[in-house]
Amino acid sequence: MTDLAAASIAAAGQALAEVAGLDGPVAVDRRLAAAWFATSLRPDNWRVPAPWDPVAGDYRTRDGWIRLHTNAPHHRAAAERVLGAQADRAGMARAVAGWAKADLEAAVVAEGGCAAELRGLEAWASHPQGRAVAAEPLVAFDSDPDRSASRWRPRPERPLAGLRVLDLTRVLAGPVATRFLAGFGADVLRIDAPDWDEPALVPEMTLGKTCSRLDLRRAADRATFEALLAGADVLVHGYRPGALDGLGYGPEARRALAPGLIDVALDAYGWTGPWAGRRGFDSLVQMSCGLAEAGQAWRQAEAPVPLPVQALDHATGYLMAAGALRLLAHRLRDGTGGRARLSLARTAAFLIAAGPAEPEPAFAPETPEDLAPEVEATSWGPAHRLRPPLNVAGAAMRWDRAARRLGDDAPAWAGEPGAALR
């Protein structure tokens, strides 16, 4: 996991150096990189909410294990349409126990929920979706034939200052990507639906961003969104394949609104194969692709043993940032926009192919010197952050805005009229 953390952060750093023309070393602190894959935030006398819904987790079926992801209310409702309303894990365990794991996975997914049965590495390698993912590139790049000169240029003192990034992502991977871009000066505007929240993750992931809400079913909000997209340099989105198309914002519509746009897309299970449209999260992909089963075997445990952090999310996030920056470098050279597509399942395949790492000494415990000296005035109270794990040719990684609640800001680019707090 530490190798993956250091490598993915370094990839983003190298891409930043390329696009900004920075001539110097790209240095990653392995210890801090591993720590940022867990959490960077250290609240001062307040607590971040628990990350998991009370009934989310791994359950034993009659023939193995399954994981239910119920953090979003509509995902819990989908699981309970299959298993009945449950007040706690004990009730859910009784409801799950009589099912075969494959049947329950299929039933929950059919209801629009999120579930994954525990599979081994070999079972995933022979599964139709496992084979499809293995044939995909780690980052799939496509260029647009149309040319449109970029309005943006890098600045040596703050490499990404003025770069407009429209962020339509949630949970971890996409927000990691846009947090990285914000750390070098990008103007990141995150848009969420009116009813979406992720209270355990927002304090970690909104660092450096403007956070607004729009309802794309309303004509006025659609007009606002289209104006924002027309002014964006980069779009980062994490909807399932076809979801933006259903809202009227498919690839052709996006290119028409924003010629030369850099378009970076994420999904869970890959862009080809029978599961290309399946909902998923890091913890589910680890169950599906064999990582949790490999951990169980390694530890000789009774239950699945996932990676110690959501490493697929974090690594994919930094690779998304790297992809966006590589495409930006091309646009600065020849004026063409382009697209990058990534998936958690393909990042998992990359990690699995690397094989087990050699044991190394444990990192030293965290000390006050590992924290940045500034106090961050978040929307929930004061906090400190870990020092950034990356240095790119002397360019400082720092954030101009403290973490904030979703919807705290008006939907406008920083510095434009109407960009003040709601």
Phi and psi in degrees as a GROMACS rama.xvg file:
@    title "Ramachandran Plot"
@    xaxis  label "Phi"
@    yaxis  label "Psi"
@TYPE xy
-65.6477  -39.958  THR-2
-59.7454  -43.7994  ASP-3
-63.2005  -42.3091  LEU-4
-61.7702  -50.5349  ALA-5
-64.3386  -41.5193  ALA-6
-68.0681  -42.8254  ALA-7
-68.9137  -39.4069  SER-8
-65.8596  -40.4423  ILE-9
-63.521  -37.3027  ALA-10
-61.2484  -42.898  ALA-11
-65.1261  -39.4117  ALA-12
-65.0389  -40.8059  GLY-13
-64.6777  -39.5588  GLN-14
-66.1416  -37.0957  ALA-15
-62.8984  -44.8312  LEU-16
-59.3729  -38.6131  ALA-17
-65.9021  -50.5724  GLU-18
-69.1992  -31.7895  VAL-19
-92.6536  -3.37428  ALA-20
65.2145  35.049  GLY-21
-86.1759  126.704  LEU-22
-107.875  99.9789  ASP-23
170.647  -179.988  GLY-24
-73.5418  150.012  PRO-25
-107.229  112.708  VAL-26
-118.362  131.324  ALA-27
-119.297  130.702  VAL-28
-86.3101  110.894  ASP-29
-60.9649  -39.5792  ARG-30
-64.8445  -46.1007  ARG-31
-69.4574  -34.3017  LEU-32
-60.4381  -45.5935  ALA-33
-62.8873  -39.0715  ALA-34
-66.4807  -39.7874  ALA-35
-66.1679  -23.5148  TRP-36
-71.0932  -13.6464  PHE-37
-96.4291  -74.9961  ALA-38
-159.946  143.985  THR-39
-99.4404  -13.426  SER-40
-91.6107  135.541  LEU-41
-127.414  91.8303  ARG-42
-64.1434  145.95  PRO-43
-100.721  100.166  ASP-44
65.6547  32.9957  ASN-45
-150.814  165.337  TRP-46
-124.674  143.675  ARG-47
-79.3797  138.399  VAL-48
-59.286  158.168  PRO-49
-59.6393  141.524  ALA-50
-79.9858  -17.5122  PRO-51
-114.742  141.552  TRP-52
-60.6986  148.915  ASP-53
-58.1703  -26.3591  PRO-54
-107.79  4.64183  VAL-55
-71.0631  147.554  ALA-56
141.861  -169.593  GLY-57
-92.6778  138.73  ASP-58
-135.261  146.52  TYR-59
-84.6154  126.659  ARG-60
-96.8427  -175.832  THR-61
-72.5658  -14.9782  ARG-62
-132.395  20.2322  ASP-63
156.169  -143.859  GLY-64
-128.305  152.113  TRP-65
-141.349  150.641  ILE-66
-113.883  132.463  ARG-67
-107.064  128.345  LEU-68
-108.35  108.11  HIS-69
-124.459  22.9572  THR-70
-64.1808  -39.3632  ASN-71
-80.5269  136.383  ALA-72
-54.6546  -38.9524  PRO-73
-73.2888  -24.2743  HIS-74
-75.8323  -37.4739  HIS-75
-65.0496  -41.6481  ARG-76
-60.8214  -37.5172  ALA-77
-64.1485  -44.1311  ALA-78
-63.2786  -38.7906  ALA-79
-75.6812  -20.398  GLU-80
-67.2011  -25.8237  ARG-81
-89.4299  -41.7769  VAL-82
-106.858  -5.69302  LEU-83
88.6909  154.206  GLY-84
-65.1983  133.943  ALA-85
-130.204  137.915  GLN-86
-87.8351  -23.6425  ALA-87
-156.129  178.775  ASP-88
-67.0565  -32.7772  ARG-89
-62.8451  -43.9555  ALA-90
-65.2131  -40.5961  GLY-91
-64.9799  -39.4779  MET-92
-60.3472  -41.097  ALA-93
-64.9781  -38.4752  ARG-94
-69.1597  -34.7937  ALA-95
-77.1653  -31.1395  VAL-96
-56.4598  -31.8101  ALA-97
-85.291  -3.10633  GLY-98
-90.4906  152.223  TRP-99
-80.8524  140.918  ALA-100
-62.6978  -40.7446  LYS-101
-66.0276  -39.0547  ALA-102
-66.7827  -40.5358  ASP-103
-69.8172  -41.6983  LEU-104
-56.0817  -48.8161  GLU-105
-62.8554  -39.5259  ALA-106
-67.6866  -42.7926  ALA-107
-67.2598  -43.4441  VAL-108
-62.8211  -39.5422  VAL-109
-62.638  -27.7553  ALA-110
-84.8461  2.44356  GLU-111
87.8215  16.2119  GLY-112
-97.7436  -171.258  GLY-113
-129.18  116.327  CYS-114
-152.381  155.483  ALA-115
-150.229  125.517  ALA-116
-76.6659  154.579  GLU-117
-76.5629  120.718  LEU-118
-119.868  156.336  ARG-119
-88.5021  170.465  GLY-120
-60.5351  -42.4628  LEU-121
-69.4641  -38.4827  GLU-122
-63.1012  -39.981  ALA-123
-69.761  -38.9905  TRP-124
-61.5298  -30.2529  ALA-125
-95.6073  -6.56074  SER-126
-72.0799  144.951  HIS-127
-54.4298  -37.9045  PRO-128
-74.9704  -36.2909  GLN-129
-60.7688  -41.3821  GLY-130
-66.6352  -39.8594  ARG-131
-63.5844  -44.5047  ALA-132
-64.5421  -40.3985  VAL-133
-61.5007  -27.1076  ALA-134
-84.959  -9.92612  ALA-135
-84.5348  152.229  GLU-136
-72.3502  158.205  PRO-137
-59.7371  -44.035  LEU-138
-128.981  117.131  VAL-139
-92.3221  117.035  ALA-140
-104.95  140.24  PHE-141
-135.815  142.164  ASP-142
-106.545  153.496  SER-143
-94.0512  142.199  ASP-144
-72.5616  -26.7575  PRO-145
-75.9674  147.62  ASP-146
-111.148  139.652  ARG-147
-152.632  116.141  SER-148
-60.0971  138.21  ALA-149
-74.4418  136.152  SER-150
-77.8959  -16.5128  ARG-151
-100.583  145.48  TRP-152
-136.21  142.415  ARG-153
-67.1371  155.507  PRO-154
-121.723  126.818  ARG-155
-56.0482  -39.436  PRO-156
-76.4551  -25.4177  GLU-157
-147.952  88.8073  ARG-158
-52.974  -38.8463  PRO-159
-107.214  13.8838  LEU-160
-57.1271  133.33  ALA-161
87.2791  -9.74919  GLY-162
-73.9288  124.797  LEU-163
-97.4074  119.983  ARG-164
-119.543  116.228  VAL-165
-93.1933  119.824  LEU-166
-109.417  110.263  ASP-167
-113.259  47.1215  LEU-168
-121.686  167.181  THR-169
-147.388  172.056  ARG-170
62.9495  -107.383  VAL-171
-123.229  -57.6944  LEU-172
-59.5069  -55.1148  ALA-173
-60.011  -47.1024  GLY-174
-60.471  -31.5302  PRO-175
-61.802  -43.9433  VAL-176
-60.1485  -48.4053  ALA-177
-74.2845  -28.9396  THR-178
-63.3341  -40.1982  ARG-179
-61.0883  -47.7285  PHE-180
-62.5284  -40.1524  LEU-181
-63.1479  -31.3635  ALA-182
-64.7312  -17.475  GLY-183
-114.345  20.3745  PHE-184
107.391  -4.87428  GLY-185
-62.6217  145.848  ALA-186
-87.5549  97.2958  ASP-187
-99.0154  122.899  VAL-188
-115.482  109.499  LEU-189
-91.9711  130.916  ARG-190
-115.606  125.617  ILE-191
-122.254  157.854  ASP-192
-68.4253  158.116  ALA-193
-58.3631  -30.9479  PRO-194
-104.897  8.90176  ASP-195
-90.9311  139.78  TRP-196
-152.389  154.385  ASP-197
-146.222  71.8399  GLU-198
-58.2014  -27.9156  PRO-199
-76.4914  -18.7914  ALA-200
-110.002  -24.7338  LEU-201
-58.2567  -44.1934  VAL-202
-61.3932  -28.5535  PRO-203
-79.1009  -36.7234  GLU-204
-106.696  -9.35877  MET-205
-95.2558  9.28742  THR-206
-55.302  125.894  LEU-207
82.7223  3.88508  GLY-208
-114.627  156.883  LYS-209
-90.6666  133.952  THR-210
-123.172  113.525  CYS-211
-128.489  170.347  SER-212
-128.065  141.76  ARG-213
-141.127  147.864  LEU-214
-110.054  104.175  ASP-215
-75.0968  7.87852  LEU-216
-92.1891  -7.85344  ARG-217
-101.682  135.605  ARG-218
-60.0398  -42.6355  ALA-219
-64.4202  -41.2261  ALA-220
-69.9514  -34.736  ASP-221
-63.2239  -40.526  ARG-222
-63.448  -41.4693  ALA-223
-62.537  -44.748  THR-224
-61.4594  -43.0311  PHE-225
-65.1879  -36.0949  GLU-226
-67.2923  -39.2405  ALA-227
-65.7048  -44.0642  LEU-228
-62.8181  -39.6203  LEU-229
-62.0721  -26.6889  ALA-230
-95.4911  1.02055  GLY-231
-86.1552  148.247  ALA-232
-92.2482  -34.3315  ASP-233
-134.29  135.651  VAL-234
-116.419  128.162  LEU-235
-120.051  123.84  VAL-236
-139.729  150.569  HIS-237
-125.99  24.9328  GLY-238
-73.7019  154.941  TYR-239
-62.4855  153.224  ARG-240
-52.428  129.828  PRO-241
92.3048  -14.1489  GLY-242
-67.5004  -43.9012  ALA-243
-66.2138  -33.8857  LEU-244
-58.9279  -41.532  ASP-245
-64.3299  -23.6806  GLY-246
-88.6383  -1.08507  LEU-247
91.6285  13.5933  GLY-248
-124.565  53.1361  TYR-249
-70.9029  178.726  GLY-250
-54.5285  -44.0615  PRO-251
-66.1469  -40.3738  GLU-252
-64.6469  -39.4323  ALA-253
-65.2558  -42.5965  ARG-254
-65.9959  -35.5463  ARG-255
-66.8023  -38.6166  ALA-256
-73.6348  -32.8625  LEU-257
-138.788  78.3317  ALA-258
-58.7493  136.118  PRO-259
82.5083  6.14413  GLY-260
-59.9552  139.439  LEU-261
-90.4501  119.043  ILE-262
-119.64  113.544  ASP-263
-117.762  123.232  VAL-264
-123.063  144.543  ALA-265
-126.951  141.036  LEU-266
-140.725  178.363  ASP-267
-84.2708  -53.4801  ALA-268
-108.168  16.8566  TYR-269
100.297  167.668  GLY-270
-103.848  -2.52741  TRP-271
-130.717  171.706  THR-272
88.5927  172.389  GLY-273
-68.487  -18.6737  PRO-274
-102.548  16.704  TRP-275
-57.7285  -29.9279  ALA-276
-99.7098  10.7502  GLY-277
-77.9479  137.616  ARG-278
-66.9602  146.257  ARG-279
-170.394  163.141  GLY-280
-137.782  168.542  PHE-281
-50.3274  -50.2906  ASP-282
-62.988  -32.4287  SER-283
-73.7897  -41.6571  LEU-284
-63.0149  -38.3543  VAL-285
-61.401  -36.1983  GLN-286
-68.366  -43.9368  MET-287
-67.7902  -41.6183  SER-288
-92.078  -0.765064  CYS-289
104.908  -7.55006  GLY-290
-65.6571  -44.4195  LEU-291
-67.6184  -33.8263  ALA-292
-71.828  -37.2162  GLU-293
-64.4924  -39.2311  ALA-294
-64.3951  -38.7488  GLY-295
-62.0034  -43.8937  GLN-296
-67.6964  -41.4584  ALA-297
-62.7313  -41.3647  TRP-298
-87.9457  -5.73731  ARG-299
53.1231  48.8164  GLN-300
-98.7256  161.518  ALA-301
-77.0821  -37.1187  GLU-302
-108.647  166.45  ALA-303
-57.703  146.133  PRO-304
-125.25  100.924  VAL-305
-78.7646  178.412  PRO-306
-60.2007  154.917  LEU-307
-67.5457  -16.6564  PRO-308
-139.677  175.629  VAL-309
-80.7439  66.7728  GLN-310
-68.084  -31.6148  ALA-311
-64.6052  -42.466  LEU-312
-59.4716  -53.725  ASP-313
-64.1184  -47.4484  HIS-314
-62.1831  -43.3206  ALA-315
-62.88  -36.1967  THR-316
-60.2327  -46.6332  GLY-317
-67.1574  -34.1945  TYR-318
-68.2958  -34.3346  LEU-319
-61.7949  -44.3421  MET-320
-61.1612  -43.4561  ALA-321
-60.7706  -42.8585  ALA-322
-61.4847  -44.1579  GLY-323
-60.2592  -42.3897  ALA-324
-70.9451  -36.5381  LEU-325
-61.5631  -43.3479  ARG-326
-66.4849  -36.3281  LEU-327
-62.0096  -41.0767  LEU-328
-60.3629  -41.918  ALA-329
-63.0572  -41.5225  HIS-330
-65.5498  -37.7056  ARG-331
-64.0879  -31.0248  LEU-332
-78.9965  -43.2456  ARG-333
-130.702  2.18837  ASP-334
82.954  2.32304  GLY-335
-91.857  139.68  THR-336
-81.9018  -172.56  GLY-337
-178.323  174.742  GLY-338
-129.004  147.87  ARG-339
-131.276  136.175  ALA-340
-125.773  135.18  ARG-341
-136.831  163.585  LEU-342
-146.954  152.141  SER-343
-62.7832  -37.8513  LEU-344
-65.9614  -35.6426  ALA-345
-72.2632  -35.704  ARG-346
-63.1995  -38.7081  THR-347
-60.7108  -42.0523  ALA-348
-62.2556  -38.0034  ALA-349
-62.358  -43.9184  PHE-350
-66.1911  -43.9642  LEU-351
-62.5124  -41.249  ILE-352
-64.2308  -27.4499  ALA-353
-68.241  -23.6654  ALA-354
77.6355  171.888  GLY-355
-63.8792  142.201  PRO-356
-85.3331  157.263  ALA-357
-69.3412  141.061  GLU-358
-59.0497  144.131  PRO-359
-137.485  159.776  GLU-360
-59.9486  147.459  PRO-361
-63.6329  148.226  ALA-362
-69.5552  152.672  PHE-363
-64.9806  149.278  ALA-364
-59.6552  156.154  PRO-365
-65.2111  144.043  GLU-366
-128.903  166.766  THR-367
-57.8112  -27.0599  PRO-368
-68.4566  -16.0107  GLU-369
-78.3185  -10.4645  ASP-370
-95.9796  142.92  LEU-371
-63.834  147.059  ALA-372
-71.5528  -23.0675  PRO-373
-72.9317  145.308  GLU-374
-89.3525  126.804  VAL-375
-94.382  120.448  GLU-376
-87.146  77.3418  ALA-377
-71.7122  170.694  THR-378
-67.6755  -13.2759  SER-379
-105.803  -11.9856  TRP-380
142.147  176.115  GLY-381
-69.8438  152.225  PRO-382
-156.939  165.132  ALA-383
-117.037  158.652  HIS-384
-117.827  151.789  ARG-385
-60.9758  150.754  LEU-386
-60.8878  144.928  ARG-387
-60.2171  147.063  PRO-388
-86.7232  -0.355374  PRO-389
-130.527  141.079  LEU-390
-132.323  125.588  ASN-391
-116.264  102.339  VAL-392
49.3372  37.831  ALA-393
83.1048  -5.5051  GLY-394
-74.7386  124.842  ALA-395
-76.8655  137.785  ALA-396
-94.0209  110.869  MET-397
-151.24  160.918  ARG-398
-119.947  137.596  TRP-399
-87.8992  -11.8525  ASP-400
-133.545  141.935  ARG-401
-73.28  160.698  ALA-402
-59.8377  144.196  ALA-403
-142.474  165.137  ARG-404
-72.6105  151.855  ARG-405
-62.3856  135.2  LEU-406
82.8754  6.13536  GLY-407
-68.2497  -22.0713  ASP-408
-118.989  157.167  ASP-409
-71.7874  151.736  ALA-410
-78.626  83.4524  PRO-411
-152.593  152.743  ALA-412
-69.8707  148.626  TRP-413
-58.3272  136.26  ALA-414
88.3334  -9.58719  GLY-415
-90.458  156.631  GLU-416
-56.8857  136.155  PRO-417
90.1341  3.68893  GLY-418
-85.2677  -0.0833153  ALA-419
-69.1119  168.519  ALA-420
-59.1574  150.377  LEU-421
